[in-house]
Amino acid sequence: MQHAFDVSVTAGGVEVTVDGDLIRAAAVNDVIASSITDKVPARLSASDPTLWGPDAEPEATIRLGWVDLPSSSRALLPQLADLRARVKADGLDHVVLAGMGGSSLAPEVVTATYGKPLTVVDTTDADQVRRALHDRIDRTVVVVSSKSGGTIETDSHRRAFEQAFQDAGLTPEQIAARIVVVTDPGSPLEKASRDAGYTVVLADPSVGGRYSALTAFGLVPSALAGVDVAKLLEEAAALSPALAGNEDNPGLLLGAVLGAAAVAGRDKLVLADVGSGIHGFGDWAEQLIAESTGKQGRGILPVVVEGTDAPGFADAGSDAVRAAVVGGTHGCDVCDITVSGPLGAQFLLWEYATAVAGRVIGIDPFDQPNVQESKDNTGRLLTTLEDEGSLPEEEPAFVDGAMAVYGSRTLLGDASTVEAALTKLLAAVPEHGYLAVMAYLDRFGDTTAPELRPLLAKALGGKQVTFGWAPRFLHSTGQFHKGGPQTGAFLQITSAVTADLPVPGRPYSFAQLQRAQALGDLGALVSRDRPVLRLHLLDAADGLAELLSDVRDLAGGAA
């Protein structure tokens, strides 16, 4: 339902509607007026790298190719059509995508929205990887996506699938026909893949990973799965002209609102879906916004919720903006922002808005200075593993049922149960802060884990709670955790592994890699003196059930 005081802009099949009270409270009109004075729409559409200041200019110079993707990516369409036809002719109808973050989130949204099957492997969980390796391997084609060519998770996935194909009796030539590589020109993965005879599709090197939905990273796996990707480009192209203008520019309105609200203290963006027909869009937007803006102690924290009646949305505090992606005749009476439009246009709209918001906040929306920190910590731990034969591990503070509890004595105090430890953690969430749940679990096996988010949000009574599957959140909200406002408290959940899986050609297994990633990120958070509680499930099923029971008690017995 739209109110008389709302401001609505429609162009290129997209509509953005903003509550008038939010516009006034955040001085959005002043931001829009100054953006027009500074010719931001025209300059951004012309890929002007000076928009974010001299410190950001070197990175922006090589990261603005996404602006032209609706037209430039059309050159890929003949190659994608040929590739799709060849794969079908070979009888390969099970498409697997091995990629992380920007290389996997967009195609997962695209294929789910279009109802096309795609198996996404974006994990180091041994059970989840093993399940993919044993699923229709005789009919599988694997898309290996890595911009840098050195992503440790994706390298491990590639090695595992190569081994699985060999174990299935395939020749090197047959294996080569089943692996498609998407990477940047000149990456080490390009050379190794060409040497192996793999099909290589080069992505636009002037586009960063989280802005790559309409590049080869988004289009190749989607096309192989059967999506008409030309339609995505057409939808985005219909919006492009409006983004260059001062009037009726939905991207300028959305970006100005997000940036101005954050500057005014409303730096949590709570995202829901109301009948949009787009599946999983919040997870893609989460990475785009968190990794782009969360740095230098500033940023916008996206909080993806289950619906507009979910805890954290209906009872959002004064530090949050409530937004919904809507569709058809659906509206949202309790929303501050609603956005509608087709998927291809939505990708471009939110990328544009994030770039505008970054300028308003005063950060470089194209770098990710703190992502590398956890990667470096992981690398050091893997070196220790290789040198000493084991990973370092402290003794738990205590064990309660099927969970071992780790945390500082400052945080835990005299707690001797998981419920008491969680109570201490919730009390440590500062005013206008947030709690991040980081689950190093099996995304398709431990399916009840996301229930923790709304329960903890209810227990916190209006403070925001995010939920992230690990390690993919490290390529997403992980940047915000370390580089954004230092107002977070963190719940890390790890689990015992009953059946490990080796990474072929590497001195570590998937379980060891996953544990190194967990401990590496934990170290990065502890070094910032943030409240961190680690719960290690001694048995995945029993521990998760006990944890959910404890959290339900904290939430007042919610079902």
Secondary structure, 3 states (H helix, E strand, C coil): CCCCCCEEEEECCEEEEECHHHHHHCCHHHHHHHHHHCCHHHHHHCCCHHHHCCCCHHHHHCCCHHHHHHHHHHHHHHHHHHHHHHHHHCCCCEEEEECCHHHCHHHHHHHHHHCCCCEEECCCCHHHHHHHHCCCHHHEEEEEECCCCCCHHHHHHHHHHHHHHHHCCCCHHHHHCCEEEEECCCCHHHHHHHHHCCEEEECCCCCCHHHCCCCHHHHHHHHHCCCCHHHHHHHHHHHHHHHCCCCCCHHHHHHHHHHHHHHCCCCEEEEEEECCCCCCHHHHHHHHHHHHHCECCECCEEEECCCCCCCCCCCCCCCEEEEEEECCCCCCCCCCEEEECCHHHHHHHHHHHHHHHHHHHCCCCCCCCCHHHHHHHHHHHHHHHHHHCCCCCCCCCEEECCEEEECCHHHHCCCCCHHHHHHHHHHCCCCCCEEEEEECCCCCCCCCHHHHHHHHHHHHCCCEEEEEECCHHHHCHHHHHHHCCCCEEEEEEEECCCCCCECCCCCCEHHHHHHHHHHHHHHHHHCCCCCEEEEEECCHHHHHHHHHHHHHHHCCCCC
